[in-house]
Amino acid sequence: MPDPIYLDHAATTPVRPEVLEAMAPFYGPRFGNPSSTHRWGREARTALDEARERVAACLGASADELCFTSGGTESDNLAILGGWRILRAAGRKVVVTAPTEHKAVLASVQKAAAEGAVERMLAVESCGTVLMDDAREQITDDVAIASVMWINNEIGTVQPIAELAGIAKSRGVIFHTDAVQAFGKVEVDARKVPFDFASISGHKIGAPKGVGAMYLRRGTPLEPLFFGGTQDRGRRPGTENVAFAVALATACELALQERETVCAKYGALRDRLEAGILAKLPDARVNGAAGMRAPHILNITVPGVDGESMLMALDLHGIACSGGSACQSGSSSPSHVLDAIGASSIPGASVRMSVGSLSNEAAIDRAIDVFTKLALKARGTVAA
């Protein structure tokens, strides 16, 4: 069997060798607790403080505006619930988001609603882009926090975050963006875009799973989710994971240094994959194609093919992708993102393929061949 092909970089990425090397000493001789005052603790504290400064710099921020977390989900929860809970007493009881958000955001909004928040959903176009006129109408002075993700994790839609953040700022509304898929693909700079909170996750950019960060603009109110310590200025108490903080800092710096080069490479590979599939399956539909898309994500629906069966067949042929399937068999729930943009009504296999560090032209060409043959076989057209 040929070498396997990994086309699921939007789900997670391999840990970079440079990252492993940077974090390794903190599992050995530099094992100290950064809250301790002895030499081992001071050494760990220095490394943690440096890592915080490095990650913050990558976001155009100061060190005191950076909070380490366990990843994107925790950061999203902290931003939305922490922002809502502290502002509800001031009469700002509305939370605004979009139906295409990551479940970490949608579930946080639902939790806020259970606590008394009023939930508002922004309208989106068929490509997934938020309708700006609707945003202007719904982000009003009774809103506590508005949250819109920078790049959609399923279809790759790039949202107009600068404009949305500007609307929120003009109304005194906290604005949060889930930048998990965005960092390393577009410029995420707090000096240039007036977002108040931003979430990033290490395992999307070559750091280990279990580490992320949240940017908090200085002066923005926040109620913590955890209690019991003074770490991270009380915003996220608990003994810090120094090794992971160093890993995230290293991964962020590398992602920033390489962004233009890798985005050009990923965009070319994604376009090659998309064109190759459409050439052989002309009735396939690229979800989100009419909007601005990130360079690394392709979400495509093939009518007349069962989604789960397609993913299983791809896996058996050594190709890793992910779903979000509007599945004709009804054996899986349609993706909430595809449902929100009206793309789940046509029965078929909706597959997300995302390129990254393990991708090259040879792998893309084999993926095109296997994917199209499997689809045609499923339709009974030709044998794979």
C-alpha positions in Angstrom: 0.0 0.0 0.0 1.3 3.5 -0.8 2.3 5.8 2.0 -0.7 7.2 3.9 -1.8 10.8 3.1 -2.7 13.1 5.9 -5.3 15.8 4.7 -6.6 16.7 8.1 -4.3 19.5 9.3 -7.3 21.6 10.3 -8.0 19.0 12.9 -4.4 18.8 14.3 -0.8 19.1 13.1 2.3 17.1 13.9 4.5 18.6 16.7 7.4 20.3 15.1 10.9 19.0 15.9 12.0 22.6 17.0 9.1 22.6 19.4 9.9 19.3 20.9 13.5 20.4 21.4 12.5 23.6 23.0 10.2 22.0 25.5 12.3 18.9 26.4 14.4 20.5 29.2 11.3 21.3 31.2 10.6 17.6 31.5 14.1 17.1 32.9 16.5 19.4 34.8 14.3 22.5 34.5 11.3 20.9 36.1 10.6 23.6 38.8 7.3 25.1 39.8 7.2 28.7 38.6 5.5 29.8 41.9 8.4 28.5 44.0 11.0 31.0 45.2 14.1 28.7 45.1 16.4 28.4 42.1 14.4 25.7 40.4 11.3 27.9 40.7 13.0 31.0 39.6 14.4 29.3 36.5 10.9 28.0 35.6 9.4 31.5 36.2 11.9 33.1 33.9 11.1 30.6 31.1 7.3 31.1 31.6 7.6 34.9 31.6 9.7 34.8 28.5 7.3 32.4 26.8 4.4 34.8 27.7 6.3 37.7 26.2 7.0 35.8 23.0 3.5 34.6 22.4 2.1 38.1 23.2 4.6 39.7 20.7 3.3 37.4 18.0 -0.2 38.8 18.6 0.9 42.4 18.8 0.3 42.5 22.5 2.0 43.0 25.8 2.8 40.2 28.2 0.1 41.2 30.7 -2.5 40.8 27.9 -1.8 37.1 27.4 -3.3 34.2 29.4 -2.2 30.7 28.8 -5.0 28.1 28.5 -5.4 24.4 27.6 -6.5 25.3 24.1 -9.2 26.9 22.0 -12.2 25.5 23.8 -11.1 26.8 27.2 -10.2 30.2 25.7 -13.6 30.5 24.0 -15.4 29.5 27.2 -13.3 32.0 29.2 -13.9 34.9 26.8 -17.7 34.4 26.4 -18.7 33.4 29.8 -16.1 35.6 31.6 -17.2 38.6 29.5 -21.0 38.0 29.9 -20.9 37.2 33.6 -19.1 40.4 34.6 -21.2 42.7 32.4 -24.7 41.3 33.0 -24.9 43.3 36.3 -24.5 46.5 34.2 -27.5 45.6 32.2 -25.7 44.2 29.2 -27.5 40.9 28.9 -27.2 40.1 25.2 -24.6 37.7 23.6 -24.2 37.8 19.9 -22.6 35.2 17.7 -23.1 33.4 14.3 -24.6 30.0 13.6 -21.4 28.9 11.9 -19.2 29.2 15.0 -17.2 26.3 16.5 -19.2 24.3 19.1 -17.0 25.7 21.8 -18.5 29.1 21.2 -22.0 28.0 20.6 -22.1 25.9 23.7 -20.7 28.8 25.7 -23.4 31.1 24.4 -26.0 28.4 25.3 -24.6 28.3 28.8 -24.8 32.1 29.1 -28.4 31.8 27.9 -29.2 29.3 30.6 -27.9 31.9 33.1 -30.2 34.6 31.7 -28.4 35.9 28.6 -30.4 36.9 25.5 -28.9 35.1 22.5 -28.7 36.7 19.1 -27.6 34.9 16.0 -26.1 36.9 13.1 -27.3 36.1 9.6 -24.7 34.6 7.2 -24.4 34.4 3.5 -24.3 31.2 1.6 -20.5 31.3 1.7 -20.6 31.7 5.4 -19.7 35.4 5.7 -21.6 37.4 8.3 -24.0 39.9 6.8 -22.6 43.3 7.8 -26.0 45.1 7.8 -27.3 42.5 10.2 -24.3 42.9 12.4 -24.8 46.6 12.6 -28.5 46.0 13.6 -27.8 43.3 16.2 -24.6 44.5 17.9 -26.2 47.2 20.0 -25.5 48.9 23.3 -27.3 46.2 25.3 -24.8 43.6 24.1 -22.2 42.3 26.6 -20.1 40.3 24.1 -20.0 39.5 20.4 -18.0 36.5 19.1 -17.2 35.7 15.5 -14.5 33.3 14.5 -11.8 34.6 12.1 -11.6 31.5 9.9 -14.2 28.8 9.9 -12.8 25.5 10.8 -15.1 23.5 8.4 -15.3 25.6 5.2 -12.5 28.0 5.6 -14.5 31.2 5.3 -12.5 34.3 6.4 -14.7 36.8 8.3 -14.3 40.6 8.1 -13.0 40.7 11.7 -11.7 44.2 11.5 -15.0 45.6 10.5 -17.0 43.5 13.0 -14.6 44.4 15.8 -15.0 48.1 14.8 -18.8 47.9 15.0 -18.5 46.3 18.5 -16.0 48.9 19.7 -18.3 51.8 18.6 -21.1 50.4 20.7 -18.9 49.6 23.8 -19.3 45.9 23.2 -16.6 43.3 24.0 -15.5 41.6 20.8 -14.1 38.1 20.8 -12.7 36.1 17.9 -11.8 32.5 17.8 -8.6 32.7 15.9 -7.6 29.1 16.2 -7.6 28.4 12.5 -6.5 32.0 11.7 -3.2 32.3 13.5 -0.4 31.4 11.1 -2.7 31.9 8.1 -3.7 35.5 8.3 -2.3 38.4 10.3 -3.7 38.4 13.8 -2.5 41.7 15.4 -4.2 43.4 18.3 -2.4 46.7 17.3 -4.2 46.7 14.0 -7.6 45.1 14.7 -9.6 46.3 17.8 -10.7 42.8 19.1 -10.8 42.5 22.9 -10.4 38.8 23.2 -8.8 36.3 20.8 -8.3 32.5 21.2 -5.5 30.5 19.7 -4.5 26.8 20.0 -1.1 25.2 19.9 -1.9 22.0 18.2 -3.0 23.7 15.0 0.5 25.2 14.5 2.9 22.4 15.4 2.7 22.6 19.3 1.3 19.8 21.4 -2.4 19.3 22.2 -3.4 20.8 25.4 -2.0 24.3 25.2 -3.4 27.5 23.9 -3.7 31.2 24.8 -6.2 33.9 25.1 -5.5 37.5 24.3 -7.2 40.0 26.7 -6.9 43.6 25.8 -5.8 45.6 28.8 -8.7 47.0 30.8 -11.3 44.6 29.4 -13.4 43.2 32.2 -13.4 39.4 32.7 -14.7 37.1 35.4 -12.5 33.9 35.7 -13.8 30.4 35.3 -11.4 28.8 37.7 -10.6 29.8 41.3 -8.0 29.0 43.9 -4.7 30.7 43.0 -3.1 33.9 41.9 -1.4 32.6 38.8 -2.0 34.5 35.6 -3.2 37.5 37.7 -6.1 35.3 38.9 -7.6 35.0 35.4 -6.5 31.4 35.1 -5.3 30.1 38.4 -3.4 26.8 38.7 0.2 25.7 38.4 1.4 26.7 34.9 2.6 24.2 32.3 6.0 25.7 31.6 7.0 23.1 29.0 3.8 23.7 27.0 4.1 27.5 27.3 7.6 27.3 25.8 6.3 25.0 23.1 3.5 27.4 22.2 5.9 30.3 22.1 8.3 28.4 19.7 5.4 27.3 17.5 3.9 30.8 17.3 7.2 32.4 16.3 7.8 29.8 13.6 4.3 30.1 12.3 4.7 33.9 12.1 8.1 33.7 10.4 6.8 31.2 7.8 3.3 32.5 7.2 3.6 34.1 3.8 5.6 31.2 2.4 3.4 28.4 3.8 0.2 30.1 2.8 1.3 30.4 -0.8 2.3 26.7 -0.7 -0.9 25.6 1.0 -3.1 27.7 -1.3 -1.5 26.2 -4.4 -2.0 22.7 -3.1 -5.6 23.3 -2.0 -6.4 24.8 -5.5 -4.7 21.8 -7.2 -6.8 19.5 -5.1 -10.0 21.4 -5.7 -9.5 21.7 -9.5 -8.5 18.0 -9.8 -11.7 16.8 -8.1 -14.0 19.2 -9.9 -12.5 18.1 -13.3 -13.6 14.5 -12.7 -16.7 15.3 -10.6 -18.1 18.4 -12.2 -21.3 18.2 -10.1 -19.4 18.4 -6.8 -19.9 21.6 -4.9 -17.2 23.5 -3.0 -18.7 24.9 0.2 -17.9 28.5 0.9 -16.4 29.0 -2.6 -18.1 32.4 -3.2 -16.4 34.0 -0.2 -12.9 34.7 0.9 -11.3 31.4 2.1 -8.3 30.4 4.1 -5.6 28.7 2.0 -5.5 25.4 3.7 -9.2 24.2 3.8 -11.3 22.6 1.1 -14.8 21.4 2.0 -16.5 19.7 -0.9 -19.9 18.0 -1.3 -20.3 15.1 -3.7 -24.0 14.4 -4.5 -25.2 10.8 -4.4 -22.5 9.5 -2.1 -22.8 8.5 1.5 -20.6 10.6 3.7 -19.6 8.1 6.4 -18.9 5.4 3.8 -16.8 7.8 1.8 -14.7 8.7 4.8 -14.2 5.1 5.7 -13.2 4.2 2.2 -10.7 7.0 2.0 -9.2 5.8 5.3 -8.9 2.3 4.0 -7.0 3.7 1.1 -4.7 5.5 3.5 -6.2 9.0 3.1 -7.2 10.9 6.3 -9.9 13.5 5.9 -12.8 14.6 8.1 -16.5 15.0 7.7 -19.2 17.5 8.4 -21.5 15.4 6.3 -24.9 16.1 4.8 -25.2 12.3 4.7 -27.9 10.8 2.5 -28.2 7.7 4.6 -29.1 9.7 7.7 -26.5 7.8 9.7 -24.8 11.0 10.8 -26.1 14.5 11.6 -25.6 17.2 9.1 -22.8 19.7 9.9 -24.3 22.7 11.7 -22.0 24.9 9.5 -23.3 23.4 6.3 -26.8 23.6 7.6 -26.4 27.3 8.4 -25.2 28.2 4.9 -28.0 26.0 3.3 -25.6 23.4 2.0 -27.0 20.4 3.8 -30.2 20.1 1.8 -28.5 18.1 -1.0 -27.8 14.5 0.0 -24.2 13.6 -0.5 -20.8 13.2 1.1 -19.4 16.5 2.5 -15.7 16.0 3.1 -13.2 18.5 4.6 -9.6 18.1 3.3 -7.0 20.4 4.8 -3.4 20.7 3.6 -0.4 21.4 5.7 3.2 20.5 6.5 2.7 16.9 5.4 1.3 17.8 2.0 3.0 17.8 -1.4 2.0 17.7 -5.0 2.4 13.9 -5.3 0.1 13.3 -2.3 -2.5 15.7 -3.7 -2.5 14.0 -7.1 -3.0 10.6 -5.5 -5.7 12.0 -3.2 -7.5 13.3 -6.3 -7.3 10.0 -8.0 -8.5 7.9 -5.1 -11.2 10.4 -4.1 -12.8 10.6 -7.5 -12.6 6.9 -8.2 -14.2 6.1 -4.8 -17.0 8.6 -5.5 -17.6 7.2 -9.0 -17.7 3.7 -7.6 -20.2 4.7 -4.9 -22.4 5.9 -7.7 -22.0 2.7 -9.6 -20.2 4.5 -12.5 -16.8 2.9 -12.5 -14.8 0.5 -10.3 -12.2 1.9 -8.0 
